Amino acid sequence: MTGQVRTVDGRVAGRRGQATRQKLLDCLGEMLSSSPYRDVKVIDVARRAGTSPATFYQYFPDVEGAVLELAESMAKDGAALSDLVTDRSWAGKSGWRTAEELVDGFLSFWRKNDAILRVVDLGAAEGDKRFYKIRMKVLNSVNQPLTDSIKDLQAKGRVDKDVNPAATAGALVMMLASVAGHQKGFQTWGVKQAELKPNLALLVHLGVTGRKPTR
């Protein structure tokens, strides 16, 4: 953990305090994986972390405040998703690899952060601007470089000039997010993960380039 970590009343937390704070966040993250967000109570998080509710309140105003901390940290990690698109080629076999790696990286990120992303989606859907901003921060890490990629292909005459890059990129990112959030659901339809990825990559490649991929 880097930088100064402060308690709710503004005091700088020492090394031991920072460790306690992180343990509370880790325990909360674990609980979100197995319990509905609104069922998680301060006393349960504190007990799981081996401390007291009073200690919890030293670092967070409530459970929601701690959840927002987890969500912000997740969004920072999500910034790395941009590397899956930025300055990547969409030509020939390289284009197919780009589509495959984007899909694989996106789905993996969602699986890793499934619990907190479900809470973020819930808060955003209910109109909470804090959760909405975090959700858009994650999606924009892919949406903006994908928009730039389509604009670049357009400038080279490889994508029809009537295509709206921002609208196309936005639709593709929302498709990825929707599929990523329902990966388990595909299994009930008899679709295995190994079958889902290449078909999703095909849709992404078609959406960006307007062409079938060269494999």
Rosetta constraint file for C-alpha pairs under 8 A:
AtomPair CA 1 CA 18 HARMONIC 7.78 0.50
AtomPair CA 4 CA 12 HARMONIC 6.44 0.50
AtomPair CA 4 CA 13 HARMONIC 7.35 0.50
AtomPair CA 5 CA 12 HARMONIC 5.78 0.50
AtomPair CA 5 CA 13 HARMONIC 5.51 0.50
AtomPair CA 5 CA 18 HARMONIC 6.71 0.50
AtomPair CA 6 CA 10 HARMONIC 5.43 0.50
AtomPair CA 6 CA 11 HARMONIC 5.23 0.50
AtomPair CA 6 CA 12 HARMONIC 4.35 0.50
AtomPair CA 6 CA 13 HARMONIC 5.30 0.50
AtomPair CA 6 CA 59 HARMONIC 7.33 0.50
AtomPair CA 7 CA 11 HARMONIC 5.27 0.50
AtomPair CA 7 CA 12 HARMONIC 6.38 0.50
AtomPair CA 7 CA 13 HARMONIC 6.27 0.50
AtomPair CA 7 CA 58 HARMONIC 5.45 0.50
AtomPair CA 7 CA 59 HARMONIC 4.67 0.50
AtomPair CA 7 CA 60 HARMONIC 7.57 0.50
AtomPair CA 8 CA 57 HARMONIC 7.35 0.50
AtomPair CA 8 CA 58 HARMONIC 5.52 0.50
AtomPair CA 8 CA 59 HARMONIC 5.24 0.50
AtomPair CA 8 CA 60 HARMONIC 6.20 0.50
AtomPair CA 8 CA 61 HARMONIC 6.92 0.50
AtomPair CA 9 CA 58 HARMONIC 7.45 0.50
AtomPair CA 13 CA 17 HARMONIC 5.16 0.50
AtomPair CA 13 CA 18 HARMONIC 5.89 0.50
AtomPair CA 14 CA 18 HARMONIC 6.07 0.50
AtomPair CA 15 CA 19 HARMONIC 6.25 0.50
AtomPair CA 16 CA 20 HARMONIC 6.27 0.50
AtomPair CA 17 CA 21 HARMONIC 6.12 0.50
AtomPair CA 18 CA 22 HARMONIC 6.15 0.50
AtomPair CA 19 CA 23 HARMONIC 6.14 0.50
AtomPair CA 20 CA 24 HARMONIC 6.27 0.50
AtomPair CA 21 CA 25 HARMONIC 6.43 0.50
AtomPair CA 21 CA 56 HARMONIC 7.65 0.50
AtomPair CA 21 CA 59 HARMONIC 6.51 0.50
AtomPair CA 22 CA 26 HARMONIC 6.10 0.50
AtomPair CA 23 CA 27 HARMONIC 6.08 0.50
AtomPair CA 23 CA 49 HARMONIC 6.19 0.50
AtomPair CA 24 CA 28 HARMONIC 6.11 0.50
AtomPair CA 24 CA 45 HARMONIC 6.63 0.50
AtomPair CA 24 CA 46 HARMONIC 6.76 0.50
AtomPair CA 24 CA 49 HARMONIC 5.69 0.50
AtomPair CA 24 CA 56 HARMONIC 7.24 0.50
AtomPair CA 25 CA 29 HARMONIC 6.13 0.50
AtomPair CA 25 CA 66 HARMONIC 6.74 0.50
AtomPair CA 25 CA 67 HARMONIC 7.97 0.50
AtomPair CA 25 CA 70 HARMONIC 6.91 0.50
AtomPair CA 26 CA 30 HARMONIC 6.33 0.50
AtomPair CA 27 CA 31 HARMONIC 6.23 0.50
AtomPair CA 27 CA 45 HARMONIC 6.27 0.50
AtomPair CA 27 CA 48 HARMONIC 6.46 0.50
AtomPair CA 27 CA 49 HARMONIC 6.11 0.50
AtomPair CA 28 CA 32 HARMONIC 6.21 0.50
AtomPair CA 28 CA 45 HARMONIC 5.86 0.50
AtomPair CA 28 CA 66 HARMONIC 7.97 0.50
AtomPair CA 28 CA 67 HARMONIC 7.73 0.50
AtomPair CA 29 CA 33 HARMONIC 6.65 0.50
AtomPair CA 29 CA 70 HARMONIC 7.50 0.50
AtomPair CA 29 CA 115 HARMONIC 7.40 0.50
AtomPair CA 29 CA 116 HARMONIC 7.24 0.50
AtomPair CA 30 CA 34 HARMONIC 7.13 0.50
AtomPair CA 31 CA 35 HARMONIC 5.75 0.50
AtomPair CA 31 CA 40 HARMONIC 7.28 0.50
AtomPair CA 31 CA 45 HARMONIC 7.75 0.50
AtomPair CA 32 CA 36 HARMONIC 6.48 0.50
AtomPair CA 32 CA 37 HARMONIC 5.98 0.50
AtomPair CA 32 CA 40 HARMONIC 7.54 0.50
AtomPair CA 32 CA 115 HARMONIC 5.67 0.50
AtomPair CA 32 CA 116 HARMONIC 7.00 0.50
AtomPair CA 33 CA 114 HARMONIC 7.81 0.50
AtomPair CA 33 CA 115 HARMONIC 5.01 0.50
AtomPair CA 35 CA 39 HARMONIC 6.60 0.50
AtomPair CA 35 CA 40 HARMONIC 6.82 0.50
AtomPair CA 36 CA 40 HARMONIC 6.91 0.50
AtomPair CA 37 CA 119 HARMONIC 6.68 0.50
AtomPair CA 40 CA 44 HARMONIC 6.90 0.50
AtomPair CA 40 CA 45 HARMONIC 7.39 0.50
AtomPair CA 40 CA 63 HARMONIC 7.51 0.50
AtomPair CA 41 CA 45 HARMONIC 6.47 0.50
AtomPair CA 41 CA 63 HARMONIC 6.87 0.50
AtomPair CA 42 CA 46 HARMONIC 6.11 0.50
AtomPair CA 42 CA 53 HARMONIC 6.09 0.50
AtomPair CA 42 CA 56 HARMONIC 7.18 0.50
AtomPair CA 42 CA 62 HARMONIC 7.06 0.50
AtomPair CA 42 CA 63 HARMONIC 6.13 0.50
AtomPair CA 43 CA 47 HARMONIC 6.02 0.50
AtomPair CA 43 CA 52 HARMONIC 7.12 0.50
AtomPair CA 43 CA 53 HARMONIC 5.34 0.50
AtomPair CA 44 CA 48 HARMONIC 6.12 0.50
AtomPair CA 45 CA 49 HARMONIC 6.23 0.50
AtomPair CA 46 CA 50 HARMONIC 6.16 0.50
AtomPair CA 46 CA 51 HARMONIC 5.08 0.50
AtomPair CA 46 CA 52 HARMONIC 5.16 0.50
AtomPair CA 46 CA 53 HARMONIC 5.49 0.50
AtomPair CA 46 CA 55 HARMONIC 7.73 0.50
AtomPair CA 46 CA 56 HARMONIC 6.32 0.50
AtomPair CA 47 CA 51 HARMONIC 5.75 0.50
AtomPair CA 47 CA 52 HARMONIC 6.49 0.50
AtomPair CA 47 CA 53 HARMONIC 7.94 0.50
AtomPair CA 51 CA 55 HARMONIC 6.65 0.50
AtomPair CA 51 CA 56 HARMONIC 7.82 0.50
AtomPair CA 52 CA 56 HARMONIC 6.55 0.50
AtomPair CA 53 CA 57 HARMONIC 6.29 0.50
AtomPair CA 54 CA 58 HARMONIC 6.52 0.50
AtomPair CA 55 CA 59 HARMONIC 7.18 0.50
AtomPair CA 56 CA 60 HARMONIC 6.18 0.50
AtomPair CA 57 CA 61 HARMONIC 5.66 0.50
AtomPair CA 57 CA 62 HARMONIC 6.87 0.50
AtomPair CA 60 CA 65 HARMONIC 5.78 0.50
AtomPair CA 60 CA 66 HARMONIC 5.75 0.50
AtomPair CA 61 CA 65 HARMONIC 5.86 0.50
AtomPair CA 61 CA 66 HARMONIC 7.73 0.50
AtomPair CA 62 CA 66 HARMONIC 6.62 0.50
AtomPair CA 63 CA 67 HARMONIC 6.15 0.50
AtomPair CA 64 CA 68 HARMONIC 6.19 0.50
AtomPair CA 65 CA 69 HARMONIC 6.50 0.50
AtomPair CA 66 CA 70 HARMONIC 6.48 0.50
AtomPair CA 67 CA 71 HARMONIC 6.14 0.50
AtomPair CA 67 CA 116 HARMONIC 7.64 0.50
AtomPair CA 68 CA 72 HARMONIC 6.04 0.50
AtomPair CA 68 CA 131 HARMONIC 7.61 0.50
AtomPair CA 69 CA 73 HARMONIC 6.30 0.50
AtomPair CA 70 CA 74 HARMONIC 6.18 0.50
AtomPair CA 70 CA 116 HARMONIC 7.24 0.50
AtomPair CA 71 CA 75 HARMONIC 6.15 0.50
AtomPair CA 71 CA 116 HARMONIC 6.32 0.50
AtomPair CA 71 CA 117 HARMONIC 7.54 0.50
AtomPair CA 71 CA 120 HARMONIC 7.08 0.50
AtomPair CA 71 CA 134 HARMONIC 6.99 0.50
AtomPair CA 72 CA 76 HARMONIC 6.34 0.50
AtomPair CA 72 CA 134 HARMONIC 6.64 0.50
AtomPair CA 73 CA 77 HARMONIC 6.51 0.50
AtomPair CA 74 CA 78 HARMONIC 6.17 0.50
AtomPair CA 74 CA 113 HARMONIC 7.27 0.50
AtomPair CA 75 CA 79 HARMONIC 6.56 0.50
AtomPair CA 75 CA 134 HARMONIC 6.35 0.50
AtomPair CA 75 CA 135 HARMONIC 7.70 0.50
AtomPair CA 75 CA 137 HARMONIC 6.50 0.50
AtomPair CA 75 CA 138 HARMONIC 5.44 0.50
AtomPair CA 76 CA 80 HARMONIC 7.87 0.50
AtomPair CA 78 CA 109 HARMONIC 7.56 0.50
AtomPair CA 78 CA 138 HARMONIC 5.45 0.50
AtomPair CA 78 CA 141 HARMONIC 6.98 0.50
AtomPair CA 79 CA 137 HARMONIC 7.91 0.50
AtomPair CA 79 CA 138 HARMONIC 6.59 0.50
AtomPair CA 79 CA 141 HARMONIC 5.33 0.50
AtomPair CA 80 CA 84 HARMONIC 7.82 0.50
AtomPair CA 80 CA 141 HARMONIC 7.47 0.50
AtomPair CA 81 CA 85 HARMONIC 7.69 0.50
AtomPair CA 81 CA 105 HARMONIC 7.20 0.50
AtomPair CA 81 CA 106 HARMONIC 7.10 0.50
AtomPair CA 81 CA 141 HARMONIC 5.99 0.50
AtomPair CA 81 CA 142 HARMONIC 6.16 0.50
AtomPair CA 82 CA 86 HARMONIC 5.89 0.50
AtomPair CA 82 CA 141 HARMONIC 4.92 0.50
AtomPair CA 82 CA 142 HARMONIC 5.08 0.50
AtomPair CA 82 CA 145 HARMONIC 6.51 0.50
AtomPair CA 84 CA 88 HARMONIC 7.34 0.50
AtomPair CA 84 CA 98 HARMONIC 7.17 0.50
AtomPair CA 84 CA 101 HARMONIC 6.69 0.50
AtomPair CA 84 CA 102 HARMONIC 5.33 0.50
AtomPair CA 84 CA 105 HARMONIC 7.37 0.50
AtomPair CA 84 CA 142 HARMONIC 7.91 0.50
AtomPair CA 85 CA 98 HARMONIC 7.13 0.50
AtomPair CA 85 CA 102 HARMONIC 6.92 0.50
AtomPair CA 85 CA 142 HARMONIC 6.94 0.50
AtomPair CA 85 CA 145 HARMONIC 5.97 0.50
AtomPair CA 85 CA 146 HARMONIC 6.23 0.50
AtomPair CA 85 CA 149 HARMONIC 7.71 0.50
AtomPair CA 86 CA 145 HARMONIC 5.42 0.50
AtomPair CA 86 CA 146 HARMONIC 7.55 0.50
AtomPair CA 86 CA 149 HARMONIC 7.64 0.50
AtomPair CA 87 CA 149 HARMONIC 7.86 0.50
AtomPair CA 88 CA 95 HARMONIC 7.91 0.50
AtomPair CA 88 CA 98 HARMONIC 6.60 0.50
AtomPair CA 89 CA 94 HARMONIC 5.84 0.50
AtomPair CA 89 CA 95 HARMONIC 5.48 0.50
AtomPair CA 89 CA 98 HARMONIC 6.84 0.50
AtomPair CA 90 CA 94 HARMONIC 6.06 0.50
AtomPair CA 90 CA 95 HARMONIC 3.42 0.50
AtomPair CA 90 CA 96 HARMONIC 7.03 0.50
AtomPair CA 90 CA 98 HARMONIC 6.63 0.50
AtomPair CA 90 CA 205 HARMONIC 7.97 0.50
AtomPair CA 90 CA 209 HARMONIC 7.30 0.50
AtomPair CA 91 CA 95 HARMONIC 4.65 0.50
AtomPair CA 91 CA 96 HARMONIC 7.89 0.50
AtomPair CA 92 CA 96 HARMONIC 6.95 0.50
AtomPair CA 92 CA 213 HARMONIC 6.84 0.50
AtomPair CA 92 CA 214 HARMONIC 5.22 0.50
AtomPair CA 92 CA 215 HARMONIC 7.70 0.50
AtomPair CA 93 CA 97 HARMONIC 6.39 0.50
AtomPair CA 93 CA 213 HARMONIC 7.11 0.50
AtomPair CA 93 CA 214 HARMONIC 5.03 0.50
AtomPair CA 93 CA 215 HARMONIC 5.36 0.50
AtomPair CA 94 CA 98 HARMONIC 6.16 0.50
AtomPair CA 95 CA 99 HARMONIC 6.32 0.50
AtomPair CA 95 CA 205 HARMONIC 7.34 0.50
AtomPair CA 95 CA 213 HARMONIC 7.03 0.50
AtomPair CA 95 CA 214 HARMONIC 7.72 0.50
AtomPair CA 96 CA 100 HARMONIC 6.16 0.50
AtomPair CA 96 CA 201 HARMONIC 7.70 0.50
AtomPair CA 96 CA 202 HARMONIC 7.99 0.50
AtomPair CA 96 CA 205 HARMONIC 6.79 0.50
AtomPair CA 96 CA 213 HARMONIC 5.58 0.50
AtomPair CA 96 CA 214 HARMONIC 6.47 0.50
AtomPair CA 96 CA 215 HARMONIC 6.38 0.50
AtomPair CA 97 CA 101 HARMONIC 5.97 0.50
AtomPair CA 98 CA 102 HARMONIC 6.02 0.50
AtomPair CA 99 CA 103 HARMONIC 6.25 0.50
AtomPair CA 99 CA 201 HARMONIC 5.10 0.50
AtomPair CA 99 CA 202 HARMONIC 7.37 0.50
AtomPair CA 99 CA 204 HARMONIC 6.21 0.50
AtomPair CA 99 CA 205 HARMONIC 5.71 0.50
AtomPair CA 100 CA 104 HARMONIC 6.07 0.50
AtomPair CA 100 CA 197 HARMONIC 7.26 0.50
AtomPair CA 100 CA 198 HARMONIC 6.73 0.50
AtomPair CA 100 CA 201 HARMONIC 5.16 0.50
AtomPair CA 101 CA 105 HARMONIC 5.86 0.50
AtomPair CA 102 CA 106 HARMONIC 5.95 0.50
AtomPair CA 102 CA 201 HARMONIC 7.81 0.50
AtomPair CA 103 CA 107 HARMONIC 6.06 0.50
AtomPair CA 103 CA 176 HARMONIC 7.48 0.50
AtomPair CA 103 CA 197 HARMONIC 6.52 0.50
AtomPair CA 103 CA 200 HARMONIC 6.94 0.50
AtomPair CA 103 CA 201 HARMONIC 5.91 0.50
AtomPair CA 104 CA 108 HARMONIC 6.06 0.50
AtomPair CA 104 CA 197 HARMONIC 6.75 0.50
AtomPair CA 105 CA 109 HARMONIC 6.09 0.50
AtomPair CA 106 CA 110 HARMONIC 6.35 0.50
AtomPair CA 106 CA 176 HARMONIC 7.37 0.50
AtomPair CA 106 CA 180 HARMONIC 7.32 0.50
AtomPair CA 107 CA 111 HARMONIC 6.22 0.50
AtomPair CA 107 CA 176 HARMONIC 7.85 0.50
AtomPair CA 107 CA 180 HARMONIC 5.19 0.50
AtomPair CA 108 CA 112 HARMONIC 6.14 0.50
AtomPair CA 109 CA 113 HARMONIC 6.22 0.50
AtomPair CA 110 CA 114 HARMONIC 5.31 0.50
AtomPair CA 110 CA 117 HARMONIC 7.40 0.50
AtomPair CA 110 CA 180 HARMONIC 5.93 0.50
AtomPair CA 110 CA 181 HARMONIC 6.80 0.50
AtomPair CA 111 CA 180 HARMONIC 7.51 0.50
AtomPair CA 113 CA 117 HARMONIC 5.98 0.50
AtomPair CA 114 CA 118 HARMONIC 6.12 0.50
AtomPair CA 114 CA 181 HARMONIC 7.35 0.50
AtomPair CA 115 CA 119 HARMONIC 6.74 0.50
AtomPair CA 116 CA 120 HARMONIC 6.20 0.50
AtomPair CA 117 CA 121 HARMONIC 6.02 0.50
AtomPair CA 118 CA 122 HARMONIC 6.15 0.50
AtomPair CA 118 CA 181 HARMONIC 7.86 0.50
AtomPair CA 119 CA 123 HARMONIC 6.15 0.50
AtomPair CA 120 CA 124 HARMONIC 6.06 0.50
AtomPair CA 120 CA 131 HARMONIC 5.27 0.50
AtomPair CA 120 CA 132 HARMONIC 7.31 0.50
AtomPair CA 120 CA 134 HARMONIC 7.40 0.50
AtomPair CA 120 CA 135 HARMONIC 6.47 0.50
AtomPair CA 121 CA 125 HARMONIC 5.99 0.50
AtomPair CA 121 CA 131 HARMONIC 7.34 0.50
AtomPair CA 121 CA 132 HARMONIC 7.65 0.50
AtomPair CA 121 CA 135 HARMONIC 7.02 0.50
AtomPair CA 122 CA 126 HARMONIC 6.26 0.50
AtomPair CA 123 CA 127 HARMONIC 6.50 0.50
AtomPair CA 123 CA 128 HARMONIC 5.34 0.50
AtomPair CA 123 CA 131 HARMONIC 5.45 0.50
AtomPair CA 123 CA 132 HARMONIC 7.09 0.50
AtomPair CA 124 CA 128 HARMONIC 5.25 0.50
AtomPair CA 124 CA 129 HARMONIC 6.61 0.50
AtomPair CA 124 CA 130 HARMONIC 7.70 0.50
AtomPair CA 124 CA 131 HARMONIC 5.04 0.50
AtomPair CA 124 CA 132 HARMONIC 4.33 0.50
AtomPair CA 124 CA 135 HARMONIC 7.34 0.50
AtomPair CA 125 CA 132 HARMONIC 7.80 0.50
AtomPair CA 127 CA 132 HARMONIC 7.29 0.50
AtomPair CA 128 CA 132 HARMONIC 6.22 0.50
AtomPair CA 129 CA 133 HARMONIC 5.99 0.50
AtomPair CA 130 CA 134 HARMONIC 6.51 0.50
AtomPair CA 131 CA 135 HARMONIC 6.16 0.50
AtomPair CA 132 CA 136 HARMONIC 6.18 0.50
AtomPair CA 133 CA 137 HARMONIC 6.07 0.50
AtomPair CA 134 CA 138 HARMONIC 6.49 0.50
AtomPair CA 135 CA 139 HARMONIC 6.37 0.50
AtomPair CA 136 CA 140 HARMONIC 5.72 0.50
AtomPair CA 137 CA 141 HARMONIC 6.45 0.50
AtomPair CA 138 CA 142 HARMONIC 7.60 0.50
AtomPair CA 139 CA 143 HARMONIC 6.01 0.50
AtomPair CA 139 CA 173 HARMONIC 6.83 0.50
AtomPair CA 139 CA 177 HARMONIC 7.95 0.50
AtomPair CA 140 CA 144 HARMONIC 5.59 0.50
AtomPair CA 141 CA 145 HARMONIC 7.21 0.50
AtomPair CA 142 CA 146 HARMONIC 5.98 0.50
AtomPair CA 142 CA 173 HARMONIC 7.04 0.50
AtomPair CA 143 CA 147 HARMONIC 6.05 0.50
AtomPair CA 143 CA 166 HARMONIC 7.86 0.50
AtomPair CA 143 CA 169 HARMONIC 5.74 0.50
AtomPair CA 143 CA 170 HARMONIC 5.96 0.50
AtomPair CA 143 CA 173 HARMONIC 6.13 0.50
AtomPair CA 144 CA 148 HARMONIC 6.27 0.50
AtomPair CA 144 CA 166 HARMONIC 7.90 0.50
AtomPair CA 144 CA 169 HARMONIC 7.79 0.50
AtomPair CA 145 CA 149 HARMONIC 6.12 0.50
AtomPair CA 146 CA 150 HARMONIC 6.38 0.50
AtomPair CA 146 CA 169 HARMONIC 5.67 0.50
AtomPair CA 146 CA 208 HARMONIC 7.99 0.50
AtomPair CA 147 CA 151 HARMONIC 6.27 0.50
AtomPair CA 147 CA 165 HARMONIC 5.16 0.50
AtomPair CA 147 CA 166 HARMONIC 5.21 0.50
AtomPair CA 147 CA 168 HARMONIC 7.61 0.50
AtomPair CA 147 CA 169 HARMONIC 5.25 0.50
AtomPair CA 147 CA 170 HARMONIC 7.93 0.50
AtomPair CA 148 CA 152 HARMONIC 6.11 0.50
AtomPair CA 148 CA 165 HARMONIC 7.56 0.50
AtomPair CA 149 CA 153 HARMONIC 6.30 0.50
AtomPair CA 149 CA 208 HARMONIC 7.92 0.50
AtomPair CA 150 CA 154 HARMONIC 6.05 0.50
AtomPair CA 150 CA 159 HARMONIC 7.32 0.50
AtomPair CA 150 CA 165 HARMONIC 5.50 0.50
AtomPair CA 150 CA 169 HARMONIC 7.76 0.50
AtomPair CA 150 CA 208 HARMONIC 6.03 0.50
AtomPair CA 150 CA 209 HARMONIC 7.40 0.50
AtomPair CA 151 CA 155 HARMONIC 6.16 0.50
AtomPair CA 151 CA 165 HARMONIC 5.94 0.50
AtomPair CA 152 CA 156 HARMONIC 6.40 0.50
AtomPair CA 153 CA 157 HARMONIC 6.36 0.50
AtomPair CA 153 CA 158 HARMONIC 5.19 0.50
AtomPair CA 153 CA 159 HARMONIC 5.60 0.50
AtomPair CA 153 CA 209 HARMONIC 7.52 0.50
AtomPair CA 154 CA 158 HARMONIC 5.59 0.50
AtomPair CA 154 CA 159 HARMONIC 4.52 0.50
AtomPair CA 154 CA 160 HARMONIC 6.40 0.50
AtomPair CA 154 CA 161 HARMONIC 6.16 0.50
AtomPair CA 155 CA 159 HARMONIC 7.95 0.50
AtomPair CA 157 CA 161 HARMONIC 7.75 0.50
AtomPair CA 158 CA 209 HARMONIC 7.27 0.50
AtomPair CA 159 CA 163 HARMONIC 7.30 0.50
AtomPair CA 159 CA 209 HARMONIC 6.14 0.50
AtomPair CA 159 CA 210 HARMONIC 6.76 0.50
AtomPair CA 163 CA 168 HARMONIC 7.43 0.50
AtomPair CA 164 CA 168 HARMONIC 6.08 0.50
AtomPair CA 165 CA 169 HARMONIC 5.98 0.50
AtomPair CA 166 CA 170 HARMONIC 5.91 0.50
AtomPair CA 167 CA 171 HARMONIC 6.13 0.50
AtomPair CA 168 CA 172 HARMONIC 6.25 0.50
AtomPair CA 168 CA 207 HARMONIC 6.96 0.50
AtomPair CA 168 CA 208 HARMONIC 7.45 0.50
AtomPair CA 169 CA 173 HARMONIC 6.12 0.50
AtomPair CA 169 CA 208 HARMONIC 7.50 0.50
AtomPair CA 170 CA 174 HARMONIC 6.12 0.50
AtomPair CA 171 CA 175 HARMONIC 6.14 0.50
AtomPair CA 172 CA 176 HARMONIC 6.22 0.50
AtomPair CA 172 CA 204 HARMONIC 6.51 0.50
AtomPair CA 172 CA 207 HARMONIC 7.11 0.50
AtomPair CA 173 CA 177 HARMONIC 6.14 0.50
AtomPair CA 174 CA 178 HARMONIC 6.04 0.50
AtomPair CA 175 CA 179 HARMONIC 6.13 0.50
AtomPair CA 176 CA 180 HARMONIC 5.85 0.50
AtomPair CA 177 CA 181 HARMONIC 6.05 0.50
AtomPair CA 178 CA 182 HARMONIC 6.49 0.50
AtomPair CA 179 CA 183 HARMONIC 6.06 0.50
AtomPair CA 182 CA 186 HARMONIC 6.94 0.50
AtomPair CA 183 CA 187 HARMONIC 7.33 0.50
AtomPair CA 183 CA 193 HARMONIC 7.80 0.50
AtomPair CA 184 CA 188 HARMONIC 7.27 0.50
AtomPair CA 185 CA 189 HARMONIC 7.01 0.50
AtomPair CA 186 CA 190 HARMONIC 6.57 0.50
AtomPair CA 186 CA 191 HARMONIC 5.24 0.50
AtomPair CA 186 CA 192 HARMONIC 7.16 0.50
AtomPair CA 187 CA 191 HARMONIC 5.02 0.50
AtomPair CA 187 CA 192 HARMONIC 5.86 0.50
AtomPair CA 187 CA 193 HARMONIC 7.78 0.50
AtomPair CA 191 CA 195 HARMONIC 6.34 0.50
AtomPair CA 191 CA 196 HARMONIC 6.49 0.50
AtomPair CA 192 CA 196 HARMONIC 6.20 0.50
AtomPair CA 193 CA 197 HARMONIC 6.38 0.50
AtomPair CA 194 CA 198 HARMONIC 7.44 0.50
AtomPair CA 195 CA 199 HARMONIC 6.72 0.50
AtomPair CA 196 CA 200 HARMONIC 6.08 0.50
AtomPair CA 197 CA 201 HARMONIC 6.04 0.50
AtomPair CA 198 CA 202 HARMONIC 6.10 0.50
AtomPair CA 199 CA 203 HARMONIC 6.50 0.50
AtomPair CA 200 CA 204 HARMONIC 6.33 0.50
AtomPair CA 201 CA 205 HARMONIC 6.09 0.50
AtomPair CA 202 CA 206 HARMONIC 6.10 0.50
AtomPair CA 202 CA 212 HARMONIC 7.47 0.50
AtomPair CA 202 CA 213 HARMONIC 7.19 0.50
AtomPair CA 203 CA 207 HARMONIC 5.99 0.50
AtomPair CA 204 CA 208 HARMONIC 6.18 0.50
AtomPair CA 205 CA 209 HARMONIC 5.92 0.50
AtomPair CA 205 CA 210 HARMONIC 7.34 0.50
AtomPair CA 205 CA 211 HARMONIC 7.20 0.50
AtomPair CA 205 CA 212 HARMONIC 7.14 0.50
AtomPair CA 205 CA 213 HARMONIC 6.58 0.50
AtomPair CA 206 CA 210 HARMONIC 4.62 0.50
AtomPair CA 206 CA 211 HARMONIC 5.19 0.50
AtomPair CA 206 CA 212 HARMONIC 5.91 0.50
AtomPair CA 206 CA 213 HARMONIC 7.46 0.50
